[in-house]
Amino acid sequence: MHVSKHLATVAALFAAVWIATAAASAGAAPAGPHLLYTGLGGGSGSTVGPDGALYVNDPVNGAIVRVDRSTGAPATYADCLPAQIPGVGLGGGMDVAFSGHTAYALVSVVSDPLFGPGGPPDGIYRIDGPHHCSLVADIGAWSIAHPPCCFDFFLKTGVQYALQAWRGGFLATDGHHNRVLRVGLDGSITEVKTFGDVVPTGLEVQGDTIYMAEAGPIVPGGEENGKIVAIDAKSAAVSDVAASGPLLVDVERGRGRTMFGLAQGTHSNQDPGTPADPNTGELLRVDGHGGFSVVATALDRPTSLEIIGNTAYVVTLTGQIRTVDDIAAPPYGG
């Protein structure tokens, strides 16, 4: 793989968080899905907490914000995470997950040597209080010591994107080093699966099956190459679940056997160094025949998805949370 091609690969992932401050002020909000909250400096990963509220990363401000699902009322849950790299608008808090009643955050890119020495560690941080976070696992240092094989890459620490609680620890995707990692609360890190140039993004789990979204590399005419795949945790075998989504950034299970993907959208200018075109994102439902059906359109550069009951909660790069109701028909919806 040539460096130029892999630049496009990682830029496809960065499209979910690239230049968040500038993107947050660009364009009008689309009609359609209901606006629950707006005001984040930039939106990245999210989760549903044990109290039923939404917890969302604001990488611009190094914060996690708790949002009441009934009222949309926000409250700063923690403000102790490394923020995006000053002057670059890249990295910082990428995702958040709970283990029991304790929140953990995934931080990426800020320690990479490309941006100079002295950056805070990349990895998983435990939220000890509103103003205190503790590093649990230094994924950046581990990635430097265990580089991927066999393709070119330019960020030695990788680009960790999604965090998923699993079996007393966590799973984390790396969209630049193209792999899934298992991380223990004791700081241990092992590789679950390595891929080719697919740009791993969102995660979901069910028993021994790990579901993973793939953004796919952005190449001219290739915006529809996102996938959801299933990884068998015992054998590491990979099978396709659904294909042909425009830059998939997340995957979530719904009621019954329903499953959904979140697509950030298309790139009309074919520039992999920018987010998707405004208002081209889609909420997609796996159709059971290897593809997707469209549930909602005109989403403005979405980055993360949560599903509660028959409602989807979509976080956007522009710092909004939008809801989509009635996402599945009976017997699982309605």
Rosetta silent file (secondary structure, phi, psi, omega in degrees, C-alpha in Angstrom):
SEQUENCE: MHVSKHLATVAALFAAVWIATAAASAGAAPAGPHLLYTGLGGGSGSTVGPDGALYVNDPVNGAIVRVDRSTGAPATYADCLPAQIPGVGLGGGMDVAFSGHTAYALVSVVSDPLFGPGGPPDGIYRIDGPHHCSLVADIGAWSIAHPPCCFDFFLKTGVQYALQAWRGGFLATDGHHNRVLRVGLDGSITEVKTFGDVVPTGLEVQGDTIYMAEAGPIVPGGEENGKIVAIDAKSAAVSDVAASGPLLVDVERGRGRTMFGLAQGTHSNQDPGTPADPNTGELLRVDGHGGFSVVATALDRPTSLEIIGNTAYVVTLTGQIRTVDDIAAPPYGG
SCORE:     score description
SCORE:     0.000 S_00000001
   1 L     0.000  129.910  178.020    0.000    0.000    0.000 S_00000001
   2 L   -76.771  153.275 -179.399    1.377    3.405   -0.941 S_00000001
   3 H   -58.883  -40.416 -177.741    1.520    6.170    1.652 S_00000001
   4 H   -60.981  -37.591  179.632   -0.808    8.356   -0.428 S_00000001
   5 H   -69.097  -39.622 -179.636   -3.499    5.655   -0.392 S_00000001
   6 H   -73.206  -27.026  171.575   -3.212    5.192    3.339 S_00000001
   7 H   -57.750  -42.104  177.999   -3.431    8.942    3.836 S_00000001
   8 H   -65.689  -36.040  179.758   -6.835    8.686    2.199 S_00000001
   9 H   -61.914  -53.577 -177.098   -7.715    5.779    4.465 S_00000001
  10 H   -70.133  -29.932  177.052   -7.025    7.548    7.732 S_00000001
  11 H   -66.215  -30.210  175.228   -8.526   10.757    6.424 S_00000001
  12 H   -61.195  -39.923  176.254  -11.742    8.857    5.857 S_00000001
  13 H   -69.706  -45.194 -179.568  -11.779    8.152    9.581 S_00000001
  14 H   -60.903  -20.966  179.621  -10.726   11.687   10.475 S_00000001
  15 L   -57.510  -21.696  178.707  -13.714   12.909    8.471 S_00000001
  16 L   -78.992  -18.230 -175.740  -15.769   12.116   11.564 S_00000001
  17 L  -138.917    6.144 -172.812  -13.769   14.485   13.788 S_00000001
  18 L   -74.512  133.732  174.169  -11.638   16.659   11.480 S_00000001
  19 L    49.055   52.832 -173.808  -11.661   20.431   11.991 S_00000001
  20 H   -63.274  -37.734 -177.370  -14.604   20.201   14.366 S_00000001
  21 H   -63.348  -43.011  179.312  -14.557   23.857   15.377 S_00000001
  22 H   -68.597  -39.879 -177.585  -14.861   25.058   11.797 S_00000001
  23 H   -67.201  -30.954 -176.495  -17.496   22.495   10.906 S_00000001
  24 H   -66.009  -19.917 -178.569  -19.642   23.406   13.877 S_00000001
  25 L  -104.898    6.137 -173.921  -20.254   26.861   12.457 S_00000001
  26 L  -101.917  125.516  169.916  -20.871   25.823    8.856 S_00000001
  27 L    84.374  163.216  178.839  -24.329   25.512    7.339 S_00000001
  28 L   -91.611  156.346  179.303  -27.879   25.450    8.667 S_00000001
  29 L   -69.742  138.132 -179.174  -29.393   22.596   10.640 S_00000001
  30 L   -74.572  154.798  173.225  -31.337   20.169    8.455 S_00000001
  31 L   -80.234  166.071  175.599  -35.038   19.608    8.810 S_00000001
  32 L   116.568 -108.677 -178.233  -36.373   16.167    9.710 S_00000001
  33 L   -54.613  144.939 -175.586  -34.988   14.409   12.814 S_00000001
  34 E   -72.185  136.290  176.991  -35.875   16.159   16.054 S_00000001
  35 E   -83.117  116.972  177.762  -33.207   18.337   17.663 S_00000001
  36 E   -90.487  -42.165 -176.445  -32.654   17.232   21.271 S_00000001
  37 E  -156.426  143.856  171.037  -29.588   19.325   22.112 S_00000001
  38 E  -139.663  144.269 -179.682  -27.092   21.666   20.489 S_00000001
  39 L   143.875   -5.103  174.888  -24.066   23.322   22.051 S_00000001
  40 L   -68.800  146.021  174.551  -21.176   20.887   22.061 S_00000001
  41 L   -61.545  -31.837  175.869  -17.900   22.309   20.774 S_00000001
  42 L  -173.538  147.517 -176.942  -17.829   19.225   18.548 S_00000001
  43 L  -108.643  134.942  173.129  -19.419   15.797   18.829 S_00000001
  44 L  -127.667 -117.764 -173.724  -17.649   12.428   18.710 S_00000001
  45 L   -78.226  165.069 -177.504  -18.479    9.182   20.568 S_00000001
  46 E  -149.952  167.723  173.100  -21.386    8.550   22.915 S_00000001
  47 E  -157.110  167.043  172.330  -22.962    5.983   25.213 S_00000001
  48 E  -100.139  123.110 -177.801  -26.033    5.423   27.369 S_00000001
  49 L   -78.437  170.816  178.963  -25.124    5.607   31.041 S_00000001
  50 L   -63.585  -16.736  177.053  -26.459    3.391   33.833 S_00000001
  51 L   -91.787    2.403  178.521  -28.876    6.229   34.678 S_00000001
  52 L    86.142   -3.160  178.454  -30.364    6.168   31.169 S_00000001
  53 L   -84.132  164.021  174.589  -28.885    9.530   30.134 S_00000001
  54 E   -89.220  137.576  175.202  -26.699   10.157   27.091 S_00000001
  55 E  -120.278  124.527 -170.508  -22.998   10.779   27.654 S_00000001
  56 E  -129.612  136.033  174.462  -21.207   12.454   24.739 S_00000001
  57 E   -74.793  134.405  168.928  -17.577   13.365   24.084 S_00000001
  58 E  -115.586   88.984 -173.428  -16.799   16.997   23.309 S_00000001
  59 L   -67.093  -24.121  179.614  -13.207   16.670   22.040 S_00000001
  60 L   -63.753  -38.543 -175.815  -12.847   20.398   21.408 S_00000001
  61 L  -105.894    6.115  179.658  -13.225   21.144   25.108 S_00000001
  62 L    62.049   37.712 -171.474  -11.785   17.923   26.553 S_00000001
  63 E  -128.773  161.373  166.404  -15.129   17.167   28.143 S_00000001
  64 E  -118.149  128.688 -177.112  -17.874   14.582   28.514 S_00000001
  65 E  -111.746  131.080  174.450  -21.368   16.043   28.598 S_00000001
  66 E   -92.125  129.202 -178.760  -24.383   14.325   30.175 S_00000001
  67 E  -122.755  124.015  176.944  -27.638   15.038   28.321 S_00000001
  68 L   -69.346  124.913 -175.628  -31.062   14.255   29.767 S_00000001
  69 L   -71.199  -23.620 -178.327  -32.986   12.325   27.103 S_00000001
  70 L   -81.448  -39.104 -173.572  -36.353   13.702   28.209 S_00000001
  71 L  -111.882  -18.223 -174.135  -35.516   17.400   28.334 S_00000001
  72 L    78.733    6.426 -178.347  -32.243   17.777   26.422 S_00000001
  73 L   -69.911  128.596 -179.077  -30.754   19.514   29.465 S_00000001
  74 E   -97.765  156.770  171.685  -26.927   19.279   29.468 S_00000001
  75 E  -150.815  136.867  177.647  -24.464   19.068   32.341 S_00000001
  76 E   -71.412  117.015 -179.517  -20.697   18.756   32.214 S_00000001
  77 E   -84.517  -38.470  178.576  -19.903   15.299   33.568 S_00000001
  78 E  -154.737  143.941  178.559  -16.112   15.629   33.280 S_00000001
  79 L  -131.119   28.317 -171.288  -13.726   18.254   31.945 S_00000001
  80 L  -106.529    7.761 -176.773  -10.399   16.539   32.634 S_00000001
  81 L   -87.465  152.512  172.311   -9.627   14.879   29.284 S_00000001
  82 L   -59.740  133.752  179.653   -6.915   15.995   26.851 S_00000001
  83 L   -87.648  175.814  176.224   -8.490   18.292   24.275 S_00000001
  84 L   -55.727  154.482 -178.834   -7.860   18.426   20.561 S_00000001
  85 L   -64.975  122.976 -178.688   -4.357   19.437   19.508 S_00000001
  86 L   -57.531  134.273  178.680   -4.209   23.263   19.538 S_00000001
  87 L    80.341   -8.745 -178.990   -4.000   24.738   16.077 S_00000001
  88 L  -112.619  -34.476 -179.136   -4.665   21.367   14.455 S_00000001
  89 L    67.184   43.472 -173.673   -8.231   20.592   15.537 S_00000001
  90 L  -141.748  143.962  174.537   -7.553   16.873   15.698 S_00000001
  91 L    82.256 -160.227 -175.468   -7.763   14.096   18.278 S_00000001
  92 E    93.842 -155.483 -178.611   -8.788   14.284   21.916 S_00000001
  93 E   -68.403  120.436 -175.902  -11.703   12.377   23.437 S_00000001
  94 E  -102.934  -33.900 -177.514  -13.108   10.009   20.830 S_00000001
  95 E  -155.564  166.809 -179.877  -15.529    7.787   22.743 S_00000001
  96 E  -141.850  143.522  178.853  -16.933    7.019   26.189 S_00000001
  97 E  -150.425  153.850  177.602  -18.155    3.784   27.797 S_00000001
  98 E  -105.877  141.379  166.341  -19.213    2.600   31.234 S_00000001
  99 E  -117.864  106.185 -169.225  -17.947   -0.416   33.134 S_00000001
 100 L    67.238 -127.003  178.975  -20.488   -0.777   35.902 S_00000001
 101 L  -102.773   11.544 -179.225  -21.105    2.732   37.217 S_00000001
 102 E  -106.046  131.820  179.584  -17.651    4.028   36.252 S_00000001
 103 E   -91.133  144.714  176.613  -17.110    5.960   33.022 S_00000001
 104 E  -131.255  145.833 -178.606  -14.047    5.536   30.828 S_00000001
 105 E  -124.194  145.928  177.084  -12.986    7.650   27.855 S_00000001
 106 E  -101.195  123.485  179.848  -10.912    6.867   24.775 S_00000001
 107 E  -115.287  137.318 -173.746   -8.360    9.549   23.821 S_00000001
 108 E  -136.884  153.130  167.631   -6.521    9.461   20.506 S_00000001
 109 L    77.501  -29.542 -168.295   -3.803   11.176   18.416 S_00000001
 110 L   -65.411  -20.238 -179.646   -2.671   13.787   20.980 S_00000001
 111 L   -98.176    0.330 -173.893    0.573   11.979   21.890 S_00000001
 112 L   -63.370  135.399 -179.296    1.707   11.176   18.364 S_00000001
 113 H   -58.746  -21.366  179.202    5.315   12.277   17.673 S_00000001
 114 H   -58.591  -28.074 -176.483    4.156   13.877   14.413 S_00000001
 115 H  -102.396   14.916  176.390    2.755   16.744   16.481 S_00000001
 116 L    98.986  164.430 -177.595    5.814   17.199   18.678 S_00000001
 117 L   -78.614  163.185  170.466    6.965   15.830   22.037 S_00000001
 118 L    88.424    6.580  178.315    5.227   16.171   25.354 S_00000001
 119 L   -72.280  153.666  177.777    1.648   15.428   24.386 S_00000001
 120 L   -65.287  156.397 -176.907   -0.589   13.684   26.933 S_00000001
 121 L   -62.855  146.635  169.630   -0.913    9.906   26.544 S_00000001
 122 L   -91.487  137.607  178.468   -3.354    8.369   24.095 S_00000001
 123 E   156.673 -152.403 -178.112   -5.450    5.596   25.564 S_00000001
 124 E  -104.504  127.872  179.679   -8.217    4.840   28.025 S_00000001
 125 E  -112.913  137.868  172.645   -8.846    7.184   30.936 S_00000001
 126 E   -88.939  135.264  177.957  -10.990    6.465   33.996 S_00000001
 127 E   -87.773  105.542 -177.741  -13.257    9.313   35.068 S_00000001
 128 E   -89.070  -18.948 -179.579  -12.576    9.666   38.802 S_00000001
 129 E  -179.533  176.679 -176.913  -14.530   12.883   39.218 S_00000001
 130 L   -57.414  -30.112 -174.928  -15.635   15.985   37.326 S_00000001
 131 L  -122.775   17.108 -177.723  -12.103   17.392   37.254 S_00000001
 132 E  -141.901  121.373  177.176   -9.911   14.297   37.583 S_00000001
 133 E  -122.808  142.756 -179.598   -9.156   11.570   35.036 S_00000001
 134 E  -119.815  133.789  177.455   -6.635    8.739   35.442 S_00000001
 135 E   -70.541  126.965  179.201   -4.834    6.933   32.622 S_00000001
 136 E  -101.621  -42.322 -177.476   -5.679    3.218   32.698 S_00000001
 137 E  -142.315  124.848 -179.630   -4.069    1.974   29.463 S_00000001
 138 E   -90.033   86.137 -177.609   -1.492    3.760   27.299 S_00000001
 139 H   -69.945  -33.093  179.359   -2.600    2.596   23.846 S_00000001
 140 H   -60.810  -48.836  179.847   -0.376    5.144   22.104 S_00000001
 141 H   -63.773  -41.196  178.736    2.817    3.783   23.666 S_00000001
 142 H   -62.048  -41.159 -178.725    1.693    0.208   23.014 S_00000001
 143 H   -65.394  -36.981  176.673    0.974    1.025   19.372 S_00000001
 144 H   -64.931  -39.297 -179.277    4.437    2.520   18.901 S_00000001
 145 H   -77.183  -18.963 -178.614    5.971   -0.637   20.397 S_00000001
 146 L  -130.423   69.739 -177.703    3.704   -2.914   18.320 S_00000001
 147 L   -65.980  151.654  179.816    3.397   -1.348   14.862 S_00000001
 148 L   -73.761  162.675  177.296    0.984   -2.941   12.398 S_00000001
 149 L  -136.834  137.646   12.489    2.089   -5.052    9.454 S_00000001
 150 L  -137.628   80.393  178.015    2.296   -4.824    6.525 S_00000001
 151 L  -148.642  165.626  179.953    1.304   -1.434    5.136 S_00000001
 152 L   -80.607  145.115  174.930    2.502    2.146    5.379 S_00000001
 153 L  -149.464  160.351 -175.629    1.165    4.460    8.073 S_00000001
 154 L  -122.739  -14.475  173.774    2.196    7.884    9.309 S_00000001
 155 L  -103.296  110.851 -173.751    0.741    8.211   12.819 S_00000001
 156 L   -66.063  -28.949 -178.919    2.769    5.928   15.064 S_00000001
 157 L   -86.629   -5.818 -178.432    0.198    5.958   17.858 S_00000001
 158 L    78.699 -174.933  176.512   -2.663    5.101   15.478 S_00000001
 159 L  -131.854   89.965  178.531   -6.147    6.613   15.498 S_00000001
 160 E   -74.167  134.063 -171.055   -8.302    4.866   18.073 S_00000001
 161 E  -116.523  -50.214 -173.032  -11.944    5.592   17.296 S_00000001
 162 E  -122.102  148.266 -179.764  -14.506    3.524   19.232 S_00000001
 163 E  -126.457  131.299 -177.758  -14.654    2.096   22.767 S_00000001
 164 E  -137.479  123.496  175.521  -16.928   -0.797   23.798 S_00000001
 165 E   -64.056  137.888 -175.846  -17.191   -2.434   27.230 S_00000001
 166 E  -162.539  120.004  171.103  -16.606   -6.181   26.902 S_00000001
 167 L    52.195   50.304  177.365  -15.893   -9.026   29.328 S_00000001
 168 L    77.328    4.650  177.585  -14.628   -6.942   32.212 S_00000001
 169 E  -145.875 -140.304 -177.074  -12.528   -4.728   29.954 S_00000001
 170 E  -143.677  156.101  163.910  -12.886   -2.976   26.624 S_00000001
 171 E  -107.886  146.346  177.072  -12.602   -3.320   22.897 S_00000001
 172 E  -140.596  136.265  174.576  -11.180   -0.418   20.885 S_00000001
 173 E   -92.319  151.034  172.607  -10.919    0.106   17.142 S_00000001
 174 E  -125.143  108.886 -174.965   -7.945    1.730   15.439 S_00000001
 175 L   -81.137   -5.818  177.494   -8.934    3.210   12.092 S_00000001
 176 L  -103.093  -42.227  176.324   -5.352    4.002   11.039 S_00000001
 177 L   -87.805   -0.381  171.666   -3.599    0.819   12.092 S_00000001
 178 L    55.176   58.007  179.208   -6.681   -1.129   10.941 S_00000001
 179 E  -155.870  165.687  174.603   -7.214   -3.372   13.936 S_00000001
 180 E  -113.099  131.833 -178.438   -9.357   -4.136   16.969 S_00000001
 181 E  -112.835  148.353  169.837   -7.697   -4.186   20.388 S_00000001
 182 E  -107.265  129.661 -175.028   -8.746   -5.729   23.676 S_00000001
 183 E  -124.679  127.740  179.071   -7.818   -3.601   26.689 S_00000001
 184 E   -92.185  158.953  176.949   -7.974   -4.721   30.311 S_00000001
 185 L   -67.434  -13.376  174.982   -8.640   -2.549   33.348 S_00000001
 186 L   -87.928    4.544  179.224   -5.133   -3.540   34.446 S_00000001
 187 L    91.620   -3.364  179.602   -3.701   -1.753   31.395 S_00000001
 188 L   -68.977  145.949 -178.744   -3.040   -4.902   29.364 S_00000001
 189 E  -136.689  128.752  175.476   -3.477   -4.604   25.596 S_00000001
 190 E  -135.556  158.829 -179.088   -3.772   -7.407   23.033 S_00000001
 191 E   -92.622  126.754  177.504   -4.735   -7.544   19.396 S_00000001
 192 E   -87.176  -46.321 -176.135   -8.066   -9.196   18.572 S_00000001
 193 E  -159.574  139.124  174.370   -8.006   -8.842   14.787 S_00000001
 194 E  -112.491  142.965 -177.684   -6.014   -7.023   12.107 S_00000001
 195 L  -121.984  175.118  168.653   -7.524   -5.942    8.792 S_00000001
 196 L   -82.185 -150.872 -174.397   -6.453   -4.497    5.484 S_00000001
 197 L   -81.544   75.395 -176.011   -7.317   -0.970    4.413 S_00000001
 198 L  -117.207  -15.990 -179.326  -10.908   -0.913    5.741 S_00000001
 199 L    60.649   75.243  176.982  -10.835    1.864    8.424 S_00000001
 200 E   -61.221  137.477  178.974  -12.518    0.230   11.460 S_00000001
 201 E  -128.043 -105.534 -171.329  -14.902    2.589   13.267 S_00000001
 202 E   -70.796  159.793 -178.215  -17.927    1.768   15.472 S_00000001
 203 E  -131.889  150.212  170.524  -18.408   -1.328   17.640 S_00000001
 204 E  -149.990  151.042 -179.369  -21.289   -3.386   19.026 S_00000001
 205 E  -132.311  151.894  173.581  -21.217   -6.764   20.784 S_00000001
 206 E  -151.867  106.205 -177.781  -23.587   -9.665   21.322 S_00000001
 207 L    60.539 -125.275 -179.899  -22.272  -12.715   23.134 S_00000001
 208 L   -90.264    9.667 -178.921  -19.213  -14.014   21.285 S_00000001
 209 E  -108.770  128.748  175.860  -19.881  -11.818   18.246 S_00000001
 210 E  -106.015  119.805  175.933  -18.241   -8.430   17.751 S_00000001
 211 E   -96.134  134.268 -175.564  -19.953   -6.225   15.179 S_00000001
 212 E  -134.042  134.914  173.286  -17.738   -3.590   13.592 S_00000001
 213 E   -87.928  144.046  175.316  -18.429   -0.742   11.181 S_00000001
 214 E  -119.741  123.500  175.934  -15.964   -0.037    8.391 S_00000001
 215 L   -70.495  -36.351 -174.834  -15.760    3.437    6.888 S_00000001
 216 L    79.978  147.730  177.846  -13.759    2.151    3.944 S_00000001
 217 L   -68.215  141.458  176.905  -11.035    4.165    2.208 S_00000001
 218 L   -84.898  114.299  176.453  -12.231    7.238    0.345 S_00000001
 219 L  -131.483  154.345 -178.979  -11.277    6.865   -3.303 S_00000001
 220 L   -51.758  124.230  179.037  -12.806    8.555   -6.363 S_00000001
 221 L    78.902    6.320 -174.629  -16.165    6.934   -7.000 S_00000001
 222 L  -117.058   30.717 -176.003  -15.851    4.722   -3.909 S_00000001
 223 L   -71.727  -15.820 -175.052  -17.924    6.488   -1.292 S_00000001
 224 L   -98.803   31.495 -174.826  -20.375    3.555   -0.955 S_00000001
 225 L  -104.854   16.137  175.301  -17.856    0.997    0.347 S_00000001
 226 E   -72.714  151.514 -176.739  -18.709    1.104    4.047 S_00000001
 227 E  -140.661  162.068  159.163  -19.661   -2.182    5.720 S_00000001
 228 E  -113.942  129.701  177.961  -20.817   -3.846    8.901 S_00000001
 229 E  -123.159  159.265  176.327  -18.940   -7.067    9.620 S_00000001
 230 E  -113.353  130.598  178.592  -19.219   -9.721   12.329 S_00000001
 231 E  -111.600  123.168  175.661  -16.102  -11.010   14.100 S_00000001
 232 E   -76.953  117.496 -175.310  -16.283  -14.345   15.913 S_00000001
 233 L   -65.900  -22.591 -179.410  -14.459  -13.716   19.200 S_00000001
 234 L   -83.548  -43.843 -175.690  -13.392  -17.367   19.470 S_00000001
 235 L  -103.537  -13.912 -174.537  -12.041  -17.970   15.975 S_00000001
 236 L    67.402   12.536  176.303  -11.482  -14.362   14.795 S_00000001
 237 L   -69.136  143.879 -176.547  -13.347  -15.307   11.597 S_00000001
 238 E  -118.499  134.369  176.076  -14.947  -12.327    9.854 S_00000001
 239 E  -133.885  148.814  179.463  -18.173  -12.324    7.864 S_00000001
 240 E   -76.865  139.530  174.456  -20.059   -9.538    6.105 S_00000001
 241 E  -104.214  -48.305  179.191  -23.377   -8.407    7.583 S_00000001
 242 E  -156.865  144.622 -175.696  -24.249   -5.512    5.270 S_00000001
 243 E  -131.040  169.818  174.560  -22.380   -3.536    2.629 S_00000001
 244 E    74.007   50.711  170.946  -22.540   -0.384    0.499 S_00000001
 245 E  -109.494  145.134 -177.503  -22.961    2.387    3.060 S_00000001
 246 L   -81.821   94.185  177.955  -21.435    5.857    2.488 S_00000001
 247 L    61.453   75.003 -179.443  -18.654    6.142    5.098 S_00000001
 248 E   -73.372  132.668 -179.289  -20.032    4.112    8.013 S_00000001
 249 E  -119.802   -8.406  178.891  -18.997    5.439   11.422 S_00000001
 250 E  -159.459  161.767  176.919  -21.093    3.376   13.847 S_00000001
 251 E  -142.634  137.920  178.249  -23.179    0.221   14.327 S_00000001
 252 E  -144.825  144.323  171.489  -25.850   -0.497   16.946 S_00000001
 253 E   -84.227  145.910  174.893  -28.333   -3.289   17.634 S_00000001
 254 L  -110.818 -155.665  178.437  -31.988   -2.392   18.040 S_00000001
 255 L   -65.951  149.727  176.990  -34.998   -4.337   19.259 S_00000001
 256 L    58.663 -128.166 -178.844  -35.225   -8.012   18.371 S_00000001
 257 L  -102.283   13.159 -178.368  -32.890   -8.861   15.524 S_00000001
 258 L   -74.941  149.195  177.713  -32.716   -5.360   14.059 S_00000001
 259 E  -143.571  146.782 -174.119  -29.357   -3.701   13.472 S_00000001
 260 E  -131.859  148.346  173.563  -28.489   -0.203   12.305 S_00000001
 261 E  -120.552  150.529  177.518  -25.549    1.573   10.738 S_00000001
 262 E  -114.235  120.544 -178.388  -24.717    5.285   10.778 S_00000001
 263 E  -108.241  129.873 -179.480  -23.281    6.723    7.569 S_00000001
 264 L   -75.149  -26.999  175.517  -21.603   10.121    7.564 S_00000001
 265 L   126.378 -164.403 -173.531  -22.293   10.665    3.870 S_00000001
 266 L  -106.844  164.807  179.141  -20.610   11.300    0.551 S_00000001
 267 L  -118.613   94.386 -178.857  -17.690   13.466   -0.643 S_00000001
 268 L   -67.434  -28.739 -179.872  -18.675   15.345   -3.777 S_00000001
 269 L   -88.019   -1.258  178.197  -15.289   17.076   -3.898 S_00000001
 270 L    54.195   32.488  178.123  -13.485   13.728   -3.450 S_00000001
 271 L  -101.520  106.091 -176.381  -11.221   15.325   -0.847 S_00000001
 272 L   -71.184   -8.251 -179.801  -10.427   12.711    1.817 S_00000001
 273 L   -89.442   11.112 -179.957   -9.027   15.381    4.137 S_00000001
 274 L  -129.077  160.601  173.846  -12.468   16.828    4.862 S_00000001
 275 L   -65.522  171.785  175.960  -15.660   15.574    6.498 S_00000001
 276 L   -62.068  164.274  177.612  -18.505   14.294    4.355 S_00000001
 277 L   -58.974  141.124  177.411  -20.718   16.782    2.562 S_00000001
 278 L   -55.168  140.328  172.298  -23.135   18.583    4.921 S_00000001
 279 L    63.081   26.996  176.009  -26.551   16.957    5.307 S_00000001
 280 L  -111.036    2.984  179.690  -25.678   13.769    3.377 S_00000001
 281 E   -71.530  157.001 -176.669  -25.525   11.448    6.404 S_00000001
 282 E  -140.525  145.143  165.889  -27.967    8.571    6.754 S_00000001
 283 E   -96.605  124.332 -173.259  -29.359    6.254    9.405 S_00000001
 284 E  -119.385  145.462  175.004  -29.472    2.794    7.824 S_00000001
 285 E  -112.769  132.509  177.302  -31.148   -0.465    8.852 S_00000001
 286 E   -62.720  128.754 -172.645  -29.621   -3.820    7.937 S_00000001
 287 L   -92.302   -2.407  179.319  -32.074   -5.417    5.506 S_00000001
 288 L    81.785    0.877 -179.305  -31.126   -9.073    6.088 S_00000001
 289 L  -125.099   24.308  177.250  -30.048   -9.521    2.458 S_00000001
 290 L    90.048    5.526 -179.100  -26.530   -8.126    2.645 S_00000001
 291 L  -136.968 -161.224 -177.741  -27.495   -4.475    2.277 S_00000001
 292 E  -128.564  154.026  164.273  -29.240   -1.568    3.979 S_00000001
 293 E  -113.487  148.720 -174.304  -32.564    0.216    3.866 S_00000001
 294 E   -87.328  127.288  178.479  -32.643    3.954    4.561 S_00000001
 295 E   -98.392  -43.259 -179.156  -34.367    5.064    7.779 S_00000001
 296 E  -147.345  145.673  179.766  -33.431    8.763    7.843 S_00000001
 297 E  -123.284 -178.152  175.505  -31.558   11.116    5.546 S_00000001
 298 E    61.871   29.135  173.569  -30.161   14.666    5.644 S_00000001
 299 E   -80.253  137.550 -172.873  -28.116   14.064    8.798 S_00000001
 300 L   -94.452   93.895  176.649  -25.320   16.622    9.077 S_00000001
 301 L    51.106   59.920 -179.698  -22.004   14.785    9.413 S_00000001
 302 E   -67.914  152.942 -178.461  -23.055   12.301   12.121 S_00000001
 303 E  -125.997  -24.527 -173.345  -20.380   10.635   14.257 S_00000001
 304 E  -152.282  150.814 -174.541  -22.083    8.366   16.803 S_00000001
 305 E  -134.426  135.510  168.690  -25.309    6.411   17.296 S_00000001
 306 E  -129.423  145.343  179.046  -27.251    5.110   20.302 S_00000001
 307 E  -126.040  126.034  177.379  -30.564    3.222   20.156 S_00000001
 308 E  -129.768  118.942 -175.634  -33.024    3.067   23.044 S_00000001
 309 L    63.015 -123.785  179.878  -36.333    1.338   22.414 S_00000001
 310 L  -111.829   27.157 -179.426  -37.501    2.392   18.971 S_00000001
 311 E  -124.195  136.391  175.437  -35.636    5.715   18.950 S_00000001
 312 E  -101.802  140.658  175.927  -32.190    6.519   17.574 S_00000001
 313 E  -115.923  119.019 -173.215  -29.982    9.215   19.087 S_00000001
 314 E  -115.096  122.463  175.052  -27.490   10.650   16.623 S_00000001
 315 E   -92.952  140.158 -177.982  -24.491   12.802   17.599 S_00000001
 316 E  -118.096  157.800  175.955  -23.120   15.103   14.913 S_00000001
 317 L   -58.178  -27.962 -177.708  -19.782   16.703   14.193 S_00000001
 318 L   -80.791    5.143  175.978  -21.534   20.064   14.515 S_00000001
 319 L    86.271   24.125  179.462  -22.188   19.510   18.218 S_00000001
 320 E  -112.499  159.302  167.365  -25.822   18.440   18.032 S_00000001
 321 E  -122.935  124.096 -179.532  -27.826   15.447   19.233 S_00000001
 322 E  -120.752  149.131  179.297  -30.808   14.532   17.066 S_00000001
 323 E  -112.393  145.651  173.505  -33.447   11.865   17.573 S_00000001
 324 E  -124.668  118.660 -177.744  -35.153    9.652   14.990 S_00000001
 325 E   -92.503  161.153  173.354  -38.366    7.968   16.139 S_00000001
 326 L    54.831   53.349 -174.013  -40.072    4.791   14.910 S_00000001
 327 L   -79.923  -13.092  178.451  -36.905    3.364   13.404 S_00000001
 328 L  -141.295  145.218  179.049  -38.310   -0.175   13.020 S_00000001
 329 L   -85.321  164.473  174.970  -41.753   -1.542   12.197 S_00000001
 330 L   -55.410  149.698   11.898  -43.565   -4.265   14.208 S_00000001
 331 L   -85.656   -7.616 -175.404  -42.915   -6.817   15.553 S_00000001
 332 L   -93.796  -22.619  178.353  -39.690   -5.178   16.802 S_00000001
 333 L  -111.424 -159.369  176.121  -40.756   -1.556   16.468 S_00000001
 334 L    80.869    0.000    0.000  -43.979    0.357   16.783 S_00000001
